[in-house]
Amino acid sequence: MRPASCASCESALDHCHGTLIVHAAGPVECTESECFDTDRARHLFVADCFDAAGGCACAAPAARTGRRNRAG
């Protein structure tokens, strides 16, 4: 979803308005259904999967052991 005013859009920079979700095992996915490139540089927002609403099945073991990975 494109915001009303986006400097990156106005500058024609390649970017995505979604949030890049980084899973504990390393794979990534974007919350924007039309995102075609999950490169971190294209995403303003990057989050670990265990921070996503509802959590993530792959984050459960890390939550039990207290280990956390940092996205970004």
N, CA, C and O atoms as a CHARMM CRD file, in Angstrom:
* protein
*
  288
    1    1 MET  N      0.83700  -1.16300   0.00000 PROA 1      0.00000
    2    1 MET  CA     0.00000   0.00000   0.00000 PROA 1      0.00000
    3    1 MET  C      0.88500   1.23100   0.00000 PROA 1      0.00000
    4    1 MET  O      1.75500   1.37300   0.86000 PROA 1      0.00000
    5    2 ARG  N      0.67600   2.10900  -0.94200 PROA 2      0.00000
    6    2 ARG  CA     1.47800   3.31300  -1.08000 PROA 2      0.00000
    7    2 ARG  C      0.91800   4.43600  -0.21600 PROA 2      0.00000
    8    2 ARG  O     -0.27100   4.74800  -0.28600 PROA 2      0.00000
    9    3 PRO  N      1.80200   5.05900   0.61900 PROA 3      0.00000
   10    3 PRO  CA     1.34800   6.19600   1.41900 PROA 3      0.00000
   11    3 PRO  C      1.04200   7.39300   0.53600 PROA 3      0.00000
   12    3 PRO  O      1.47500   7.44400  -0.61600 PROA 3      0.00000
   13    4 ALA  N      0.30300   8.34900   1.06300 PROA 4      0.00000
   14    4 ALA  CA    -0.08700   9.53000   0.29900 PROA 4      0.00000
   15    4 ALA  C      1.13300  10.29800  -0.20200 PROA 4      0.00000
   16    4 ALA  O      1.12900  10.80200  -1.32500 PROA 4      0.00000
   17    5 SER  N      2.16600  10.39000   0.61500 PROA 5      0.00000
   18    5 SER  CA     3.37000  11.11200   0.22800 PROA 5      0.00000
   19    5 SER  C      4.58000  10.26600   0.59000 PROA 5      0.00000
   20    5 SER  O      4.83600  10.01900   1.76800 PROA 5      0.00000
   21    6 CYS  N      5.32100   9.82300  -0.41100 PROA 6      0.00000
   22    6 CYS  CA     6.49100   8.97600  -0.18000 PROA 6      0.00000
   23    6 CYS  C      7.66300   9.56300  -0.96500 PROA 6      0.00000
   24    6 CYS  O      7.62500   9.62400  -2.19400 PROA 6      0.00000
   25    7 ALA  N      8.69200   9.98800  -0.25700 PROA 7      0.00000
   26    7 ALA  CA     9.86200  10.58800  -0.89800 PROA 7      0.00000
   27    7 ALA  C     10.54600   9.60300  -1.84000 PROA 7      0.00000
   28    7 ALA  O     11.04400  10.00000  -2.89400 PROA 7      0.00000
   29    8 SER  N     10.57500   8.32100  -1.47100 PROA 8      0.00000
   30    8 SER  CA    11.20000   7.31500  -2.33300 PROA 8      0.00000
   31    8 SER  C     10.41900   7.13300  -3.62400 PROA 8      0.00000
   32    8 SER  O     11.01200   6.95800  -4.68800 PROA 8      0.00000
   33    9 CYS  N      9.08900   7.17400  -3.54200 PROA 9      0.00000
   34    9 CYS  CA     8.25700   7.08200  -4.74600 PROA 9      0.00000
   35    9 CYS  C      8.47100   8.30400  -5.63300 PROA 9      0.00000
   36    9 CYS  O      8.63300   8.18600  -6.84700 PROA 9      0.00000
   37   10 GLU  N      8.47000   9.47100  -5.01000 PROA 10     0.00000
   38   10 GLU  CA     8.64700  10.70600  -5.76000 PROA 10     0.00000
   39   10 GLU  C     10.02000  10.77200  -6.41600 PROA 10     0.00000
   40   10 GLU  O     10.16800  11.40700  -7.46000 PROA 10     0.00000
   41   11 SER  N     11.03000  10.13000  -5.82500 PROA 11     0.00000
   42   11 SER  CA    12.38500  10.11000  -6.37300 PROA 11     0.00000
   43   11 SER  C     12.62000   8.92700  -7.30400 PROA 11     0.00000
   44   11 SER  O     13.71600   8.76100  -7.84000 PROA 11     0.00000
   45   12 ALA  N     11.59400   8.10800  -7.49400 PROA 12     0.00000
   46   12 ALA  CA    11.65500   6.91800  -8.35000 PROA 12     0.00000
   47   12 ALA  C     12.71200   5.92100  -7.86600 PROA 12     0.00000
   48   12 ALA  O     13.35900   5.26100  -8.67900 PROA 12     0.00000
   49   13 LEU  N     12.89000   5.80800  -6.53400 PROA 13     0.00000
   50   13 LEU  CA    13.81700   4.83900  -5.96600 PROA 13     0.00000
   51   13 LEU  C     13.13700   3.48100  -5.83200 PROA 13     0.00000
   52   13 LEU  O     11.95500   3.39800  -5.50000 PROA 13     0.00000
   53   14 ASP  N     13.89300   2.41800  -6.09400 PROA 14     0.00000
   54   14 ASP  CA    13.36300   1.06500  -5.95100 PROA 14     0.00000
   55   14 ASP  C     13.22700   0.76400  -4.46000 PROA 14     0.00000
   56   14 ASP  O     14.22000   0.73400  -3.73300 PROA 14     0.00000
   57   15 HSD  N     11.98600   0.54100  -4.00800 PROA 15     0.00000
   58   15 HSD  CA    11.73400   0.29600  -2.58300 PROA 15     0.00000
   59   15 HSD  C     10.40200  -0.42100  -2.41500 PROA 15     0.00000
   60   15 HSD  O      9.63700  -0.58400  -3.36500 PROA 15     0.00000
   61   16 CYS  N     10.14600  -0.84700  -1.17800 PROA 16     0.00000
   62   16 CYS  CA     8.89700  -1.53500  -0.85400 PROA 16     0.00000
   63   16 CYS  C      8.31100  -0.89700   0.39400 PROA 16     0.00000
   64   16 CYS  O      9.04700  -0.52600   1.30800 PROA 16     0.00000
   65   17 HSD  N      6.99000  -0.76900   0.43500 PROA 17     0.00000
   66   17 HSD  CA     6.31300  -0.19200   1.59600 PROA 17     0.00000
   67   17 HSD  C      5.96600  -1.23800   2.65400 PROA 17     0.00000
   68   17 HSD  O      5.44500  -0.89300   3.71400 PROA 17     0.00000
   69   18 GLY  N      6.24700  -2.49700   2.38000 PROA 18     0.00000
   70   18 GLY  CA     5.96000  -3.56600   3.33100 PROA 18     0.00000
   71   18 GLY  C      7.07100  -3.69600   4.36400 PROA 18     0.00000
   72   18 GLY  O      8.08100  -2.99400   4.31100 PROA 18     0.00000
   73   19 THR  N      6.85800  -4.61300   5.30500 PROA 19     0.00000
   74   19 THR  CA     7.85400  -4.92400   6.32500 PROA 19     0.00000
   75   19 THR  C      8.50000  -6.25500   5.98300 PROA 19     0.00000
   76   19 THR  O      7.80400  -7.23100   5.70300 PROA 19     0.00000
   77   20 LEU  N      9.81900  -6.29900   6.00200 PROA 20     0.00000
   78   20 LEU  CA    10.54200  -7.52900   5.74400 PROA 20     0.00000
   79   20 LEU  C     10.61600  -8.31600   7.04400 PROA 20     0.00000
   80   20 LEU  O     11.13100  -7.81900   8.04500 PROA 20     0.00000
   81   21 ILE  N     10.10400  -9.54000   7.03200 PROA 21     0.00000
   82   21 ILE  CA    10.11300 -10.41300   8.20500 PROA 21     0.00000
   83   21 ILE  C     11.26200 -11.40200   8.06300 PROA 21     0.00000
   84   21 ILE  O     11.33800 -12.13300   7.07600 PROA 21     0.00000
   85   22 VAL  N     12.15900 -11.42500   9.05200 PROA 22     0.00000
   86   22 VAL  CA    13.31900 -12.31500   9.04000 PROA 22     0.00000
   87   22 VAL  C     13.02800 -13.47500   9.98100 PROA 22     0.00000
   88   22 VAL  O     12.78100 -13.27300  11.17000 PROA 22     0.00000
   89   23 HSD  N     13.05800 -14.69600   9.44100 PROA 23     0.00000
   90   23 HSD  CA    12.79400 -15.89500  10.24000 PROA 23     0.00000
   91   23 HSD  C     14.07100 -16.38800  10.91500 PROA 23     0.00000
   92   23 HSD  O     15.17600 -16.09800  10.45500 PROA 23     0.00000
   93   24 ALA  N     13.91500 -17.12500  11.99400 PROA 24     0.00000
   94   24 ALA  CA    15.03300 -17.59600  12.81000 PROA 24     0.00000
   95   24 ALA  C     16.04000 -18.41400  11.99700 PROA 24     0.00000
   96   24 ALA  O     17.24300 -18.33200  12.24700 PROA 24     0.00000
   97   25 ALA  N     15.56900 -19.19000  11.04200 PROA 25     0.00000
   98   25 ALA  CA    16.45500 -20.02500  10.22700 PROA 25     0.00000
   99   25 ALA  C     17.10800 -19.25400   9.08000 PROA 25     0.00000
  100   25 ALA  O     17.94100 -19.80400   8.35900 PROA 25     0.00000
  101   26 GLY  N     16.73500 -17.97700   8.90500 PROA 26     0.00000
  102   26 GLY  CA    17.35300 -17.15900   7.87300 PROA 26     0.00000
  103   26 GLY  C     16.46700 -16.70600   6.72600 PROA 26     0.00000
  104   26 GLY  O     16.72100 -15.64200   6.16100 PROA 26     0.00000
  105   27 PRO  N     15.42200 -17.47100   6.34700 PROA 27     0.00000
  106   27 PRO  CA    14.59300 -17.01400   5.23500 PROA 27     0.00000
  107   27 PRO  C     13.87200 -15.70900   5.57600 PROA 27     0.00000
  108   27 PRO  O     13.65000 -15.39600   6.74600 PROA 27     0.00000
  109   28 VAL  N     13.52000 -14.96900   4.55900 PROA 28     0.00000
  110   28 VAL  CA    12.80500 -13.70900   4.74800 PROA 28     0.00000
  111   28 VAL  C     11.53500 -13.70500   3.89600 PROA 28     0.00000
  112   28 VAL  O     11.44000 -14.40400   2.88800 PROA 28     0.00000
  113   29 GLU  N     10.56900 -12.90300   4.32600 PROA 29     0.00000
  114   29 GLU  CA     9.35900 -12.69200   3.53700 PROA 29     0.00000
  115   29 GLU  C      8.87500 -11.27800   3.79300 PROA 29     0.00000
  116   29 GLU  O      9.21700 -10.67200   4.80800 PROA 29     0.00000
  117   30 CYS  N      8.08500 -10.75500   2.88000 PROA 30     0.00000
  118   30 CYS  CA     7.58500  -9.39400   2.98800 PROA 30     0.00000
  119   30 CYS  C      6.08600  -9.40600   3.25500 PROA 30     0.00000
  120   30 CYS  O      5.36600 -10.28100   2.77400 PROA 30     0.00000
  121   31 THR  N      5.62400  -8.42600   4.02700 PROA 31     0.00000
  122   31 THR  CA     4.19200  -8.33000   4.32700 PROA 31     0.00000
  123   31 THR  C      3.40400  -7.77600   3.14300 PROA 31     0.00000
  124   31 THR  O      2.17700  -7.87300   3.12300 PROA 31     0.00000
  125   32 GLU  N      4.07800  -7.20800   2.17300 PROA 32     0.00000
  126   32 GLU  CA     3.42200  -6.65600   0.98300 PROA 32     0.00000
  127   32 GLU  C      3.26300  -7.78200  -0.04100 PROA 32     0.00000
  128   32 GLU  O      4.25600  -8.33400  -0.51500 PROA 32     0.00000
  129   33 SER  N      2.03800  -8.11800  -0.37800 PROA 33     0.00000
  130   33 SER  CA     1.78200  -9.25500  -1.27400 PROA 33     0.00000
  131   33 SER  C      2.37700  -9.06100  -2.67000 PROA 33     0.00000
  132   33 SER  O      2.66000 -10.04700  -3.35200 PROA 33     0.00000
  133   34 GLU  N      2.56900  -7.84700  -3.10100 PROA 34     0.00000
  134   34 GLU  CA     3.09800  -7.58200  -4.43800 PROA 34     0.00000
  135   34 GLU  C      4.62000  -7.37800  -4.45800 PROA 34     0.00000
  136   34 GLU  O      5.18200  -7.00900  -5.48800 PROA 34     0.00000
  137   35 CYS  N      5.27900  -7.61700  -3.32800 PROA 35     0.00000
  138   35 CYS  CA     6.73500  -7.44200  -3.25700 PROA 35     0.00000
  139   35 CYS  C      7.40400  -8.54500  -4.07200 PROA 35     0.00000
  140   35 CYS  O      7.10600  -9.72500  -3.88900 PROA 35     0.00000
  141   36 PHE  N      8.29500  -8.16700  -4.95700 PROA 36     0.00000
  142   36 PHE  CA     8.97200  -9.13000  -5.82600 PROA 36     0.00000
  143   36 PHE  C     10.43900  -9.32400  -5.46500 PROA 36     0.00000
  144   36 PHE  O     11.08400 -10.23100  -5.99000 PROA 36     0.00000
  145   37 ASP  N     10.97700  -8.49300  -4.58300 PROA 37     0.00000
  146   37 ASP  CA    12.39300  -8.55600  -4.22700 PROA 37     0.00000
  147   37 ASP  C     12.53800  -8.35400  -2.71800 PROA 37     0.00000
  148   37 ASP  O     12.22700  -7.27900  -2.20500 PROA 37     0.00000
  149   38 THR  N     13.00500  -9.37300  -2.00800 PROA 38     0.00000
  150   38 THR  CA    13.09100  -9.29400  -0.55300 PROA 38     0.00000
  151   38 THR  C     14.47400  -8.84400  -0.06100 PROA 38     0.00000
  152   38 THR  O     14.89600  -9.21200   1.03500 PROA 38     0.00000
  153   39 ASP  N     15.15700  -8.06900  -0.85600 PROA 39     0.00000
  154   39 ASP  CA    16.43600  -7.50800  -0.43400 PROA 39     0.00000
  155   39 ASP  C     16.20300  -6.50900   0.69800 PROA 39     0.00000
  156   39 ASP  O     15.28900  -5.68800   0.62300 PROA 39     0.00000
  157   40 ARG  N     17.02200  -6.57700   1.74100 PROA 40     0.00000
  158   40 ARG  CA    16.86100  -5.68400   2.90000 PROA 40     0.00000
  159   40 ARG  C     16.93600  -4.21000   2.51700 PROA 40     0.00000
  160   40 ARG  O     16.23300  -3.38000   3.09400 PROA 40     0.00000
  161   41 ALA  N     17.77000  -3.89100   1.56300 PROA 41     0.00000
  162   41 ALA  CA    17.95400  -2.48600   1.17100 PROA 41     0.00000
  163   41 ALA  C     16.67500  -1.85400   0.62200 PROA 41     0.00000
  164   41 ALA  O     16.53000  -0.63200   0.66700 PROA 41     0.00000
  165   42 ARG  N     15.75900  -2.65100   0.11200 PROA 42     0.00000
  166   42 ARG  CA    14.50200  -2.13300  -0.44500 PROA 42     0.00000
  167   42 ARG  C     13.45000  -1.86800   0.62600 PROA 42     0.00000
  168   42 ARG  O     12.42200  -1.25900   0.32800 PROA 42     0.00000
  169   43 HSD  N     13.67500  -2.30600   1.85700 PROA 43     0.00000
  170   43 HSD  CA    12.67100  -2.23700   2.91600 PROA 43     0.00000
  171   43 HSD  C     13.09100  -1.28900   4.03000 PROA 43     0.00000
  172   43 HSD  O     14.17300  -1.42400   4.60200 PROA 43     0.00000
  173   44 LEU  N     12.23000  -0.33700   4.32900 PROA 44     0.00000
  174   44 LEU  CA    12.49100   0.59800   5.41300 PROA 44     0.00000
  175   44 LEU  C     12.33500  -0.10100   6.76000 PROA 44     0.00000
  176   44 LEU  O     13.05900   0.19900   7.71000 PROA 44     0.00000
  177   45 PHE  N     11.38100  -1.03900   6.83700 PROA 45     0.00000
  178   45 PHE  CA    11.09500  -1.73600   8.08700 PROA 45     0.00000
  179   45 PHE  C     11.50200  -3.20500   7.97600 PROA 45     0.00000
  180   45 PHE  O     11.11200  -3.90100   7.03900 PROA 45     0.00000
  181   46 VAL  N     12.29500  -3.66600   8.95300 PROA 46     0.00000
  182   46 VAL  CA    12.73700  -5.05800   9.03100 PROA 46     0.00000
  183   46 VAL  C     12.46100  -5.53000  10.45500 PROA 46     0.00000
  184   46 VAL  O     12.80500  -4.83900  11.41400 PROA 46     0.00000
  185   47 ALA  N     11.83600  -6.71500  10.60000 PROA 47     0.00000
  186   47 ALA  CA    11.50300  -7.22800  11.92900 PROA 47     0.00000
  187   47 ALA  C     11.79800  -8.72000  12.00500 PROA 47     0.00000
  188   47 ALA  O     11.71800  -9.43200  11.00400 PROA 47     0.00000
  189   48 ASP  N     12.14200  -9.18600  13.20600 PROA 48     0.00000
  190   48 ASP  CA    12.27800 -10.61300  13.44000 PROA 48     0.00000
  191   48 ASP  C     10.88800 -11.23500  13.49200 PROA 48     0.00000
  192   48 ASP  O      9.93700 -10.57800  13.91600 PROA 48     0.00000
  193   49 CYS  N     10.75600 -12.48000  13.07100 PROA 49     0.00000
  194   49 CYS  CA     9.45000 -13.13100  13.00000 PROA 49     0.00000
  195   49 CYS  C      8.76800 -13.24400  14.36100 PROA 49     0.00000
  196   49 CYS  O      7.53900 -13.21300  14.43400 PROA 49     0.00000
  197   50 PHE  N      9.54700 -13.37600  15.45100 PROA 50     0.00000
  198   50 PHE  CA     8.91000 -13.51100  16.76300 PROA 50     0.00000
  199   50 PHE  C      8.31500 -12.19700  17.24000 PROA 50     0.00000
  200   50 PHE  O      7.58200 -12.18100  18.22900 PROA 50     0.00000
  201   51 ASP  N      8.61400 -11.08900  16.55900 PROA 51     0.00000
  202   51 ASP  CA     8.01100  -9.80000  16.88500 PROA 51     0.00000
  203   51 ASP  C      6.71200  -9.55500  16.12200 PROA 51     0.00000
  204   51 ASP  O      5.98800  -8.60700  16.42500 PROA 51     0.00000
  205   52 ALA  N      6.41300 -10.39400  15.14100 PROA 52     0.00000
  206   52 ALA  CA     5.19600 -10.23500  14.33800 PROA 52     0.00000
  207   52 ALA  C      3.96500 -10.58100  15.16800 PROA 52     0.00000
  208   52 ALA  O      4.01800 -11.43900  16.04900 PROA 52     0.00000
  209   53 ALA  N      2.86700  -9.90900  14.87900 PROA 53     0.00000
  210   53 ALA  CA     1.60700 -10.18000  15.58200 PROA 53     0.00000
  211   53 ALA  C      1.24000 -11.65000  15.41500 PROA 53     0.00000
  212   53 ALA  O      1.22900 -12.16500  14.29700 PROA 53     0.00000
  213   54 GLY  N      0.94500 -12.31800  16.50600 PROA 54     0.00000
  214   54 GLY  CA     0.60100 -13.73800  16.46400 PROA 54     0.00000
  215   54 GLY  C      1.80500 -14.64900  16.53100 PROA 54     0.00000
  216   54 GLY  O      1.66000 -15.86400  16.66100 PROA 54     0.00000
  217   55 GLY  N      2.99700 -14.07200  16.44300 PROA 55     0.00000
  218   55 GLY  CA     4.21000 -14.87400  16.53100 PROA 55     0.00000
  219   55 GLY  C      4.46200 -15.70900  15.29600 PROA 55     0.00000
  220   55 GLY  O      3.79500 -15.55600  14.27300 PROA 55     0.00000
  221   56 CYS  N      5.42400 -16.58500  15.40600 PROA 56     0.00000
  222   56 CYS  CA     5.80300 -17.45100  14.29000 PROA 56     0.00000
  223   56 CYS  C      6.24300 -18.79100  14.86200 PROA 56     0.00000
  224   56 CYS  O      6.90000 -18.83700  15.90200 PROA 56     0.00000
  225   57 ALA  N      5.89200 -19.86200  14.20400 PROA 57     0.00000
  226   57 ALA  CA     6.23300 -21.20700  14.67000 PROA 57     0.00000
  227   57 ALA  C      7.74400 -21.40900  14.75700 PROA 57     0.00000
  228   57 ALA  O      8.21800 -22.11600  15.64600 PROA 57     0.00000
  229   58 CYS  N      8.49700 -20.80900  13.86000 PROA 58     0.00000
  230   58 CYS  CA     9.95000 -21.02100  13.89000 PROA 58     0.00000
  231   58 CYS  C     10.60800 -20.24900  15.02400 PROA 58     0.00000
  232   58 CYS  O     11.75800 -20.53300  15.36100 PROA 58     0.00000
  233   59 ALA  N      9.92200 -19.28700  15.62100 PROA 59     0.00000
  234   59 ALA  CA    10.49400 -18.48700  16.70000 PROA 59     0.00000
  235   59 ALA  C     10.27100 -19.12900  18.06800 PROA 59     0.00000
  236   59 ALA  O     10.90900 -18.72500  19.04100 PROA 59     0.00000
  237   60 ALA  N      9.38800 -20.11300  18.16500 PROA 60     0.00000
  238   60 ALA  CA     9.05700 -20.72500  19.45500 PROA 60     0.00000
  239   60 ALA  C     10.27200 -21.30100  20.17600 PROA 60     0.00000
  240   60 ALA  O     10.41400 -21.03900  21.37000 PROA 60     0.00000
  241   61 PRO  N     11.16900 -22.07600  19.53100 PROA 61     0.00000
  242   61 PRO  CA    12.33200 -22.59200  20.25000 PROA 61     0.00000
  243   61 PRO  C     13.23500 -21.47100  20.77100 PROA 61     0.00000
  244   61 PRO  O     13.76000 -21.57700  21.88000 PROA 61     0.00000
  245   62 ALA  N     13.42300 -20.42600  20.01500 PROA 62     0.00000
  246   62 ALA  CA    14.26500 -19.30900  20.44700 PROA 62     0.00000
  247   62 ALA  C     13.64000 -18.60500  21.64800 PROA 62     0.00000
  248   62 ALA  O     14.35500 -18.15300  22.54200 PROA 62     0.00000
  249   63 ALA  N     12.32300 -18.51100  21.67500 PROA 63     0.00000
  250   63 ALA  CA    11.64900 -17.84600  22.79000 PROA 63     0.00000
  251   63 ALA  C     11.80700 -18.65100  24.07800 PROA 63     0.00000
  252   63 ALA  O     11.96000 -18.07300  25.15400 PROA 63     0.00000
  253   64 ARG  N     11.77200 -19.98900  23.97500 PROA 64     0.00000
  254   64 ARG  CA    11.91200 -20.83700  25.16200 PROA 64     0.00000
  255   64 ARG  C     13.32200 -20.77500  25.73900 PROA 64     0.00000
  256   64 ARG  O     13.49500 -20.84400  26.95600 PROA 64     0.00000
  257   65 THR  N     14.32800 -20.64700  24.88000 PROA 65     0.00000
  258   65 THR  CA    15.69600 -20.63200  25.36500 PROA 65     0.00000
  259   65 THR  C     16.18500 -19.22900  25.70300 PROA 65     0.00000
  260   65 THR  O     17.24400 -19.06700  26.30900 PROA 65     0.00000
  261   66 GLY  N     15.42600 -18.22900  25.31900 PROA 66     0.00000
  262   66 GLY  CA    15.80400 -16.86400  25.61500 PROA 66     0.00000
  263   66 GLY  C     16.73200 -16.25200  24.58000 PROA 66     0.00000
  264   66 GLY  O     17.11700 -15.09000  24.70700 PROA 66     0.00000
  265   67 ARG  N     17.09900 -17.02000  23.55100 PROA 67     0.00000
  266   67 ARG  CA    17.96800 -16.47800  22.50100 PROA 67     0.00000
  267   67 ARG  C     17.15200 -15.66100  21.52800 PROA 67     0.00000
  268   67 ARG  O     16.01500 -16.00300  21.20400 PROA 67     0.00000
  269   68 ARG  N     17.74900 -14.57300  21.06300 PROA 68     0.00000
  270   68 ARG  CA    17.07500 -13.72100  20.09200 PROA 68     0.00000
  271   68 ARG  C     18.08400 -13.29900  19.03800 PROA 68     0.00000
  272   68 ARG  O     19.23600 -12.99800  19.35200 PROA 68     0.00000
  273   69 ASN  N     17.64300 -13.27900  17.78900 PROA 69     0.00000
  274   69 ASN  CA    18.46000 -12.78200  16.68900 PROA 69     0.00000
  275   69 ASN  C     18.03500 -11.35700  16.39900 PROA 69     0.00000
  276   69 ASN  O     16.87700 -10.99000  16.59800 PROA 69     0.00000
  277   70 ARG  N     18.96700 -10.56600  15.93500 PROA 70     0.00000
  278   70 ARG  CA    18.64000  -9.18400  15.58000 PROA 70     0.00000
  279   70 ARG  C     18.51900  -9.07100  14.07900 PROA 70     0.00000
  280   70 ARG  O     19.40300  -9.52000  13.34900 PROA 70     0.00000
  281   71 ALA  N     17.43800  -8.48000  13.60600 PROA 71     0.00000
  282   71 ALA  CA    17.26200  -8.21700  12.17300 PROA 71     0.00000
  283   71 ALA  C     17.93900  -6.90300  11.84600 PROA 71     0.00000
  284   71 ALA  O     17.98600  -5.99900  12.68000 PROA 71     0.00000
  285   72 GLY  N     18.46100  -6.79400  10.64300 PROA 72     0.00000
  286   72 GLY  CA    19.01200  -5.51300  10.21700 PROA 72     0.00000
  287   72 GLY  C     20.41500  -5.50200  10.02600 PROA 72     0.00000
  288   72 GLY  O     20.98100  -4.47000   9.66600 PROA 72     0.00000
